[in-house]
């Protein structure tokens, strides 16, 4: 069975009634990632990491996906107020882009695993099936946090 390369690049967007700088501040603050996580796997930030992300920053997160574990991420893209992305050892990239639209912001979240060397594992463990819905829930939670 062949799976489409697009299964390894998932992108969703949501128009959020909040300024881009307010939304970006949440994304650049590791302590808030567990608050907005739609997959319910991000449990909190690890101590001694940066309070706010910047290009090249390394930050750890406490995770739970059937078992507790820790993951170390590195910020690979950073444009203040507009774009932030990070990845961990397996090369998955989580990317957010923000486009101001009047009083609102179009937020795009992407999960890019096209360069991951073990794609079959992603498919067999259900990541490619679960991520679209998880990303949509993350965007809803992000909206609730910044507008609530």
N, CA, C and O atoms as a DFTB+ gen file, in Angstrom:
592 C
 N C O
     1  1       0.848      -1.194       0.000
     2  2       0.000       0.000       0.000
     3  2       0.884       1.244       0.000
     4  3       1.761       1.392       0.851
     5  1       0.650       2.118      -0.943
     6  2       1.395       3.371      -1.037
     7  2       0.559       4.486      -0.427
     8  3      -0.641       4.591      -0.680
     9  1       1.205       5.307       0.372
    10  2       0.503       6.436       0.972
    11  2       1.000       7.718       0.308
    12  3       2.189       7.863       0.025
    13  1       0.103       8.616       0.072
    14  2       0.423       9.872      -0.596
    15  2       1.408      10.692       0.231
    16  3       1.286      10.740       1.455
    17  1       2.390      11.345      -0.417
    18  2       3.304      12.215       0.322
    19  2       2.567      13.310       1.092
    20  3       3.071      13.805       2.100
    21  1       1.381      13.688       0.624
    22  2       0.619      14.732       1.319
    23  2       0.159      14.284       2.701
    24  3      -0.168      15.127       3.537
    25  1       0.127      12.998       2.957
    26  2      -0.233      12.511       4.289
    27  2       0.808      12.923       5.321
    28  3       0.535      12.925       6.522
    29  1       1.998      13.270       4.851
    30  2       3.076      13.666       5.751
    31  2       3.253      15.177       5.826
    32  3       4.200      15.674       6.436
    33  1       2.344      15.888       5.208
    34  2       2.314      17.349       5.308
    35  2       0.854      17.743       5.518
    36  3       0.047      17.716       4.589
    37  1       0.534      18.109       6.759
    38  2      -0.843      18.431       7.119
    39  2      -0.899      19.902       7.500
    40  3      -0.102      20.374       8.311
    41  1      -1.839      20.617       6.913
    42  2      -1.952      22.053       7.135
    43  2      -3.418      22.408       7.366
    44  3      -4.303      21.977       6.627
    45  1      -3.649      23.197       8.398
    46  2      -4.991      23.686       8.697
    47  2      -4.883      25.158       9.053
    48  3      -3.847      25.610       9.543
    49  1      -5.947      25.901       8.810
    50  2      -5.929      27.329       9.141
    51  2      -7.236      27.723       9.815
    52  3      -8.266      27.063       9.682
    53  1      -7.141      28.835      10.546
    54  2      -8.307      29.355      11.265
    55  2      -8.157      30.869      11.378
    56  3      -7.085      31.371      11.716
    57  1      -9.220      31.576      11.098
    58  2      -9.236      33.021      11.280
    59  2      -9.613      33.299      12.732
    60  3     -10.701      32.943      13.183
    61  1      -8.698      33.939      13.453
    62  2      -8.889      34.195      14.882
    63  2      -9.009      35.696      15.101
    64  3      -8.192      36.476      14.612
    65  1     -10.038      36.085      15.840
    66  2     -10.318      37.499      16.098
    67  2      -9.401      38.040      17.192
    68  3      -9.844      38.380      18.288
    69  1      -8.122      38.109      16.865
    70  2      -7.118      38.629      17.801
    71  2      -5.924      39.090      16.974
    72  3      -5.698      38.588      15.873
    73  1      -5.161      40.045      17.500
    74  2      -3.982      40.514      16.765
    75  2      -2.881      39.454      16.722
    76  3      -2.744      38.638      17.633
    77  1      -2.110      39.489      15.653
    78  2      -1.041      38.513      15.453
    79  2      -0.035      38.513      16.599
    80  3       0.448      37.449      16.987
    81  1       0.291      39.680      17.151
    82  2       1.291      39.708      18.215
    83  2       0.817      38.980      19.469
    84  3       1.629      38.361      20.157
    85  1      -0.459      39.038      19.779
    86  2      -1.002      38.322      20.943
    87  2      -0.937      36.805      20.708
    88  3      -0.574      36.046      21.607
    89  1      -1.286      36.384      19.518
    90  2      -1.254      34.957      19.178
    91  2       0.193      34.452      19.172
    92  3       0.483      33.381      19.703
    93  1       1.089      35.225      18.573
    94  2       2.486      34.826      18.485
    95  2       3.096      34.662      19.873
    96  3       3.898      33.757      20.101
    97  1       2.714      35.535      20.794
    98  2       3.260      35.455      22.147
    99  2       2.934      34.106      22.788
   100  3       3.765      33.544      23.500
   101  1       1.749      33.593      22.543
   102  2       1.367      32.271      23.071
   103  2       2.242      31.195      22.436
   104  3       2.755      30.321      23.136
   105  1       2.416      31.251      21.126
   106  2       3.203      30.240      20.419
   107  2       4.671      30.281      20.810
   108  3       5.341      29.249      20.803
   109  1       5.180      31.454      21.149
   110  2       6.586      31.617      21.510
   111  2       6.847      31.364      22.995
   112  3       7.973      31.538      23.460
   113  1       5.823      30.958      23.740
   114  2       5.949      30.709      25.178
   115  2       5.736      29.222      25.457
   116  3       4.594      28.765      25.486
   117  1       6.814      28.456      25.664
   118  2       6.669      27.014      25.870
   119  2       5.713      26.634      27.003
   120  3       5.049      25.601      26.925
   121  1       5.636      27.449      28.045
   122  2       4.747      27.138      29.168
   123  2       3.286      27.082      28.750
   124  3       2.469      26.485      29.450
   125  1       2.941      27.697      27.617
   126  2       1.543      27.706      27.165
   127  2       1.228      26.621      26.140
   128  3       0.069      26.460      25.758
   129  1       2.225      25.880      25.692
   130  2       1.977      24.860      24.678
   131  2       1.019      23.772      25.166
   132  3       0.196      23.285      24.392
   133  1       1.117      23.392      26.423
   134  2       0.204      22.362      26.937
   135  2      -1.229      22.885      27.032
   136  3      -2.177      22.102      26.963
   137  1      -1.394      24.181      27.185
   138  2      -2.729      24.790      27.295
   139  2      -3.460      24.729      25.960
   140  3      -4.676      24.543      25.926
   141  1      -2.729      24.885      24.863
   142  2      -3.378      24.944      23.548
   143  2      -3.290      23.631      22.772
   144  3      -3.877      23.524      21.695
   145  1      -2.589      22.649      23.278
   146  2      -2.369      21.397      22.549
   147  2      -3.671      20.630      22.331
   148  3      -4.327      20.224      23.290
   149  1      -4.034      20.437      21.090
   150  2      -5.258      19.722      20.742
   151  2      -5.132      18.213      20.768
   152  3      -6.143      17.513      20.704
   153  1      -3.916      17.694      20.862
   154  2      -3.718      16.238      20.900
   155  2      -3.735      15.701      22.321
   156  3      -3.829      14.491      22.526
   157  1      -3.645      16.583      23.295
   158  2      -3.582      16.235      24.714
   159  2      -2.361      15.366      25.040
   160  3      -2.408      14.548      25.958
   161  1      -1.280      15.544      24.292
   162  2      -0.049      14.810      24.586
   163  2       1.016      15.695      25.227
   164  3       1.911      15.190      25.905
   165  1       0.932      17.011      25.019
   166  2       1.899      17.950      25.606
   167  2       1.428      18.257      27.024
   168  3       0.343      18.802      27.225
   169  1       2.257      17.899      28.002
   170  2       1.850      18.035      29.406
   171  2       2.481      19.210      30.126
   172  3       1.970      19.632      31.163
   173  1       3.569      19.751      29.614
   174  2       4.192      20.907      30.253
   175  2       5.616      21.084      29.776
   176  3       6.194      20.213      29.125
   177  1       6.168      22.244      30.120
   178  2       7.542      22.523      29.727
   179  2       8.502      21.912      30.737
   180  3       8.163      21.750      31.909
   181  1       9.692      21.578      30.279
   182  2      10.732      21.095      31.165
   183  2      11.453      22.294      31.777
   184  3      11.564      23.340      31.137
   185  1      11.943      22.154      33.010
   186  2      12.625      23.273      33.664
   187  2      13.923      23.646      32.953
   188  3      14.497      22.847      32.213
   189  1      14.361      24.852      33.189
   190  2      15.633      25.392      32.692
   191  2      15.626      25.724      31.205
   192  3      16.678      26.027      30.641
   193  1      14.475      25.673      30.564
   194  2      14.385      26.075      29.163
   195  2      14.099      27.560      29.070
   196  3      13.879      28.219      30.086
   197  1      14.101      28.088      27.864
   198  2      13.816      29.511      27.693
   199  2      12.355      29.822      28.016
   200  3      11.467      29.007      27.764
   201  1      12.122      30.980      28.564
   202  2      10.741      31.412      28.843
   203  2      10.050      31.828      27.557
   204  3       8.831      31.720      27.427
   205  1      10.853      32.307      26.603
   206  2      10.319      32.722      25.301
   207  2      11.258      32.210      24.227
   208  3      12.479      32.253      24.376
   209  1      10.675      31.729      23.147
   210  2      11.458      31.130      22.079
   211  2      12.047      32.175      21.137
   212  3      11.532      33.286      21.006
   213  1      13.139      31.788      20.488
   214  2      13.821      32.589      19.476
   215  2      14.488      31.603      18.522
   216  3      14.550      30.408      18.813
   217  1      14.974      32.076      17.418
   218  2      15.622      31.208      16.443
   219  2      16.784      30.463      17.093
   220  3      17.639      31.072      17.738
   221  1      16.809      29.148      16.920
   222  2      17.866      28.311      17.468
   223  2      17.642      27.850      18.897
   224  3      18.381      26.996      19.387
   225  1      16.641      28.394      19.579
   226  2      16.387      28.024      20.973
   227  2      16.052      26.541      21.072
   228  3      15.383      25.978      20.205
   229  1      16.529      25.927      22.141
   230  2      16.201      24.533      22.442
   231  2      15.295      24.540      23.669
   232  3      15.555      25.227      24.656
   233  1      14.229      23.760      23.575
   234  2      13.299      23.694      24.698
   235  2      12.731      22.288      24.799
   236  3      12.460      21.631      23.793
   237  1      12.557      21.845      26.028
   238  2      12.055      20.499      26.275
   239  2      10.620      20.537      26.754
   240  3      10.189      21.475      27.425
   241  1       9.887      19.487      26.391
   242  2       8.493      19.371      26.813
   243  2       8.279      18.008      27.456
   244  3       8.850      17.007      27.024
   245  1       7.448      17.981      28.495
   246  2       6.987      16.724      29.081
   247  2       5.800      16.266      28.267
   248  3       4.888      17.045      27.991
   249  1       5.811      14.998      27.880
   250  2       4.801      14.457      26.986
   251  2       4.180      13.204      27.597
   252  3       4.733      12.598      28.515
   253  1       3.020      12.835      27.067
   254  2       2.401      11.565      27.436
   255  2       1.552      11.096      26.267
   256  3       0.560      11.724      25.896
   257  1       1.970       9.981      25.704
   258  2       1.221       9.365      24.621
   259  2       1.179       7.872      24.938
   260  3       1.864       7.068      24.306
   261  1       0.361       7.519      25.928
   262  2       0.323       6.145      26.402
   263  2       1.393       5.874      27.443
   264  3       1.237       4.986      28.281
   265  1       2.461       6.620      27.396
   266  2       3.559       6.564      28.367
   267  2       4.167       7.955      28.451
   268  3       4.155       8.716      27.484
   269  1       4.696       8.272      29.622
   270  2       5.340       9.570      29.804
   271  2       6.723       9.553      29.173
   272  3       7.443       8.556      29.238
   273  1       7.081      10.681      28.560
   274  2       8.413      10.837      28.002
   275  2       8.715      12.329      27.881
   276  3       7.840      13.171      28.082
   277  1       9.960      12.639      27.553
   278  2      10.392      14.021      27.365
   279  2      10.907      14.149      25.941
   280  3      11.457      13.204      25.376
   281  1      10.719      15.334      25.371
   282  2      11.180      15.570      24.006
   283  2      11.907      16.912      23.968
   284  3      11.468      17.879      24.591
   285  1      13.006      16.967      23.245
   286  2      13.766      18.199      23.100
   287  2      13.529      18.736      21.694
   288  3      13.684      18.012      20.711
   289  1      13.157      19.997      21.604
   290  2      12.864      20.664      20.335
   291  2      13.855      21.785      20.092
   292  3      14.472      22.308      21.020
   293  1      13.995      22.144      18.818
   294  2      14.835      23.292      18.449
   295  2      14.049      24.166      17.479
   296  3      13.457      23.669      16.520
   297  1      14.048      25.471      17.736
   298  2      13.353      26.422      16.866
   299  2      14.166      26.563      15.583
   300  3      15.340      26.930      15.619
   301  1      13.529      26.266      14.447
   302  2      14.215      26.272      13.154
   303  2      13.798      27.428      12.254
   304  3      14.503      27.756      11.300
   305  1      12.661      28.047      12.546
   306  2      12.182      29.205      11.783
   307  2      11.617      30.196      12.789
   308  3      10.922      29.811      13.729
   309  1      11.920      31.473      12.585
   310  2      11.425      32.474      13.524
   311  2      11.391      33.830      12.846
   312  3      12.427      34.371      12.458
   313  1      10.219      34.361      12.711
   314  2      10.024      35.732      12.249
   315  2       9.030      36.350      13.227
   316  3       7.850      35.998      13.233
   317  1       9.510      37.262      14.041
   318  2       8.707      37.843      15.124
   319  2       7.322      38.242      14.638
   320  3       7.175      38.998      13.677
   321  1       6.310      37.718      15.321
   322  2       4.923      38.057      15.040
   323  2       4.327      37.408      13.810
   324  3       3.137      37.579      13.544
   325  1       5.125      36.663      13.046
   326  2       4.632      36.115      11.767
   327  2       4.818      34.614      11.596
   328  3       3.946      33.948      11.038
   329  1       5.952      34.063      12.072
   330  2       6.258      32.667      11.753
   331  2       7.146      32.071      12.831
   332  3       8.103      32.696      13.288
   333  1       6.806      30.836      13.233
   334  2       7.639      30.106      14.176
   335  2       7.494      28.614      13.863
   336  3       6.402      28.125      13.575
   337  1       8.620      27.912      13.927
   338  2       8.604      26.470      13.684
   339  2       9.682      25.818      14.534
   340  3      10.720      26.415      14.818
   341  1       9.412      24.579      14.936
   342  2      10.394      23.813      15.677
   343  2      10.318      22.361      15.253
   344  3       9.335      21.916      14.660
   345  1      11.375      21.634      15.570
   346  2      11.411      20.206      15.282
   347  2      12.177      19.504      16.384
   348  3      12.901      20.133      17.156
   349  1      12.009      18.191      16.446
   350  2      12.794      17.397      17.387
   351  2      13.637      16.392      16.613
   352  3      13.773      16.512      15.396
   353  1      14.199      15.418      17.289
   354  2      15.182      14.508      16.699
   355  2      14.707      13.783      15.444
   356  3      15.521      13.442      14.585
   357  1      13.420      13.548      15.328
   358  2      12.929      12.770      14.183
   359  2      12.592      13.647      12.977
   360  3      12.106      13.151      11.961
   361  1      12.845      14.932      13.091
   362  2      12.712      15.883      11.988
   363  2      11.278      16.295      11.667
   364  3      11.057      16.968      10.660
   365  1      10.296      15.916      12.487
   366  2       8.951      16.486      12.287
   367  2       9.056      17.986      12.509
   368  3       9.748      18.427      13.426
   369  1       8.394      18.759      11.700
   370  2       8.383      20.214      11.885
   371  2       6.957      20.632      12.228
   372  3       6.003      20.282      11.533
   373  1       6.838      21.385      13.312
   374  2       5.570      22.028      13.668
   375  2       5.738      23.495      13.327
   376  3       6.637      24.150      13.854
   377  1       4.884      24.026      12.451
   378  2       5.046      25.398      11.961
   379  2       3.734      26.160      12.124
   380  3       2.648      25.633      11.881
   381  1       3.872      27.413      12.542
   382  2       2.732      28.328      12.626
   383  2       3.079      29.570      11.828
   384  3       4.156      30.142      11.997
   385  1       2.170      29.988      10.958
   386  2       2.319      31.263      10.271
   387  2       1.096      32.117      10.590
   388  3      -0.024      31.616      10.686
   389  1       1.332      33.400      10.751
   390  2       0.281      34.343      11.130
   391  2       0.194      35.434      10.074
   392  3       1.195      36.061       9.727
   393  1      -1.020      35.654       9.565
   394  2      -1.256      36.696       8.561
   395  2      -2.345      37.632       9.068
   396  3      -3.513      37.249       9.135
   397  1      -1.970      38.859       9.426
   398  2      -2.993      39.811       9.883
   399  2      -4.037      40.029       8.790
   400  3      -3.715      40.170       7.610
   401  1      -5.293      40.052       9.222
   402  2      -6.431      40.303       8.340
   403  2      -7.346      41.293       9.040
   404  3      -8.317      40.898       9.685
   405  1      -7.039      42.575       8.916
   406  2      -7.813      43.594       9.628
   407  2      -7.614      43.429      11.122
   408  3      -6.485      43.458      11.613
   409  1      -8.718      43.256      11.849
   410  2      -8.665      43.080      13.309
   411  2      -8.412      41.630      13.707
   412  3      -8.277      41.329      14.893
   413  1      -8.347      40.742      12.740
   414  2      -8.174      39.307      12.997
   415  2      -6.837      38.840      12.424
   416  3      -6.094      39.616      11.822
   417  1      -6.552      37.557      12.626
   418  2      -5.326      36.944      12.114
   419  2      -5.647      35.568      11.561
   420  3      -6.315      34.766      12.213
   421  1      -5.171      35.302      10.361
   422  2      -5.282      33.965       9.799
   423  2      -4.092      33.165      10.310
   424  3      -2.942      33.474       9.996
   425  1      -4.378      32.128      11.105
   426  2      -3.337      31.295      11.694
   427  2      -3.315      29.970      10.939
   428  3      -4.335      29.290      10.820
   429  1      -2.146      29.618      10.435
   430  2      -1.957      28.337       9.761
   431  2      -1.005      27.497      10.591
   432  3       0.098      27.930      10.923
   433  1      -1.446      26.283      10.924
   434  2      -0.585      25.334      11.622
   435  2      -0.278      24.207      10.661
   436  3      -1.163      23.699       9.973
   437  1       0.999      23.817      10.623
   438  2       1.421      22.742       9.732
   439  2       2.248      21.720      10.493
   440  3       3.063      22.058      11.351
   441  1       2.016      20.474      10.154
   442  2       2.848      19.362      10.612
   443  2       3.510      18.812       9.372
   444  3       2.840      18.293       8.479
   445  1       4.830      18.925       9.314
   446  2       5.571      18.523       8.123
   447  2       6.534      17.398       8.482
   448  3       7.546      17.611       9.149
   449  1       6.199      16.204       8.026
   450  2       7.034      15.031       8.292
   451  2       7.582      14.455       6.994
   452  3       7.955      13.283       6.942
   453  1       7.632      15.265       5.959
   454  2       8.090      14.760       4.654
   455  2       9.554      14.348       4.661
   456  3       9.964      13.536       3.832
   457  1      10.354      14.889       5.579
   458  2      11.771      14.514       5.621
   459  2      12.077      13.476       6.699
   460  3      13.239      13.127       6.906
   461  1      11.064      12.986       7.376
   462  2      11.261      11.974       8.409
   463  2      11.704      10.673       7.744
   464  3      11.073      10.229       6.784
   465  1      12.777      10.056       8.235
   466  2      13.284       8.852       7.579
   467  2      12.419       7.601       7.792
   468  3      12.526       6.655       7.012
   469  1      11.583       7.573       8.808
   470  2      10.804       6.368       9.113
   471  2       9.306       6.625       8.975
   472  3       8.545       6.456       9.927
   473  1       8.902       7.030       7.791
   474  2       7.499       7.373       7.543
   475  2       6.533       6.230       7.817
   476  3       5.415       6.467       8.275
   477  1       6.939       5.008       7.548
   478  2       6.063       3.860       7.774
   479  2       5.610       3.793       9.230
   480  3       4.458       3.459       9.509
   481  1       6.510       4.107      10.152
   482  2       6.164       4.097      11.577
   483  2       5.076       5.131      11.864
   484  3       4.157       4.869      12.639
   485  1       5.179       6.301      11.241
   486  2       4.167       7.346      11.440
   487  2       2.789       6.857      10.998
   488  3       1.785       7.100      11.668
   489  1       2.762       6.175       9.876
   490  2       1.484       5.676       9.363
   491  2       0.947       4.557      10.250
   492  3      -0.235       4.558      10.598
   493  1       1.792       3.611      10.618
   494  2       1.355       2.472      11.419
   495  2       0.895       2.878      12.817
   496  3       0.013       2.235      13.386
   497  1       1.476       3.927      13.370
   498  2       1.079       4.392      14.705
   499  2      -0.073       5.386      14.664
   500  3      -0.517       5.853      15.713
   501  1      -0.564       5.718      13.475
   502  2      -1.755       6.549      13.350
   503  2      -1.545       8.041      13.314
   504  3      -2.520       8.792      13.306
   505  1      -0.298       8.502      13.292
   506  2      -0.063       9.944      13.280
   507  2      -0.720      10.610      12.079
   508  3      -1.338      11.666      12.218
   509  1      -0.595      10.014      10.919
   510  2      -1.134      10.647       9.711
   511  2      -2.654      10.726       9.749
   512  3      -3.241      11.605       9.118
   513  1      -3.298       9.823      10.477
   514  2      -4.765       9.856      10.619
   515  2      -5.215      10.858      11.680
   516  3      -6.212      11.556      11.493
   517  1      -4.483      10.931      12.789
   518  2      -4.912      11.757      13.930
   519  2      -4.573      13.234      13.798
   520  3      -5.305      14.081      14.310
   521  1      -3.489      13.553      13.129
   522  2      -3.018      14.935      13.137
   523  2      -3.981      15.963      12.556
   524  3      -4.063      17.059      13.111
   525  1      -4.706      15.693      11.493
   526  2      -5.620      16.744      11.018
   527  2      -6.599      17.205      12.096
   528  3      -6.783      18.406      12.293
   529  1      -7.222      16.267      12.787
   530  2      -8.176      16.630      13.844
   531  2      -7.469      17.283      15.030
   532  3      -7.985      18.241      15.606
   533  1      -6.296      16.776      15.398
   534  2      -5.554      17.366      16.517
   535  2      -5.158      18.807      16.223
   536  3      -5.228      19.665      17.103
   537  1      -4.743      19.072      14.995
   538  2      -4.375      20.441      14.612
   539  2      -5.598      21.347      14.661
   540  3      -5.513      22.476      15.142
   541  1      -6.717      20.869      14.173
   542  2      -7.941      21.677      14.229
   543  2      -8.320      21.989      15.673
   544  3      -8.738      23.109      15.969
   545  1      -8.182      21.013      16.581
   546  2      -8.475      21.262      18.005
   547  2      -7.479      22.246      18.607
   548  3      -7.854      23.078      19.432
   549  1      -6.215      22.158      18.203
   550  2      -5.219      23.110      18.700
   551  2      -5.595      24.532      18.300
   552  3      -5.516      25.449      19.117
   553  1      -6.000      24.716      17.063
   554  2      -6.368      26.059      16.611
   555  2      -7.590      26.585      17.362
   556  3      -7.666      27.779      17.655
   557  1      -8.541      25.714      17.675
   558  2      -9.706      26.124      18.470
   559  2      -9.256      26.534      19.873
   560  3      -9.678      27.573      20.381
   561  1      -8.402      25.724      20.496
   562  2      -7.926      26.041      21.841
   563  2      -7.090      27.323      21.852
   564  3      -7.172      28.114      22.792
   565  1      -6.294      27.521      20.812
   566  2      -5.527      28.764      20.690
   567  2      -6.473      29.953      20.616
   568  3      -6.267      30.963      21.290
   569  1      -7.512      29.830      19.793
   570  2      -8.480      30.901      19.677
   571  2      -9.163      31.176      21.019
   572  3      -9.302      32.334      21.413
   573  1      -9.582      30.140      21.711
   574  2     -10.242      30.308      23.016
   575  2      -9.300      30.985      24.017
   576  3      -9.731      31.824      24.809
   577  1      -8.014      30.619      23.977
   578  2      -7.071      31.211      24.913
   579  2      -6.863      32.701      24.648
   580  3      -6.880      33.503      25.582
   581  1      -6.668      33.073      23.388
   582  2      -6.345      34.474      23.103
   583  2      -7.578      35.383      23.073
   584  3      -7.437      36.603      23.167
   585  1      -8.765      34.823      22.947
   586  2      -9.968      35.660      22.903
   587  2     -10.783      35.566      24.182
   588  3     -11.720      36.339      24.377
   589  1     -10.434      34.619      25.062
   590  2     -11.227      34.374      26.269
   591  2     -10.985      35.321      27.394
   592  3     -11.604      35.197      28.450
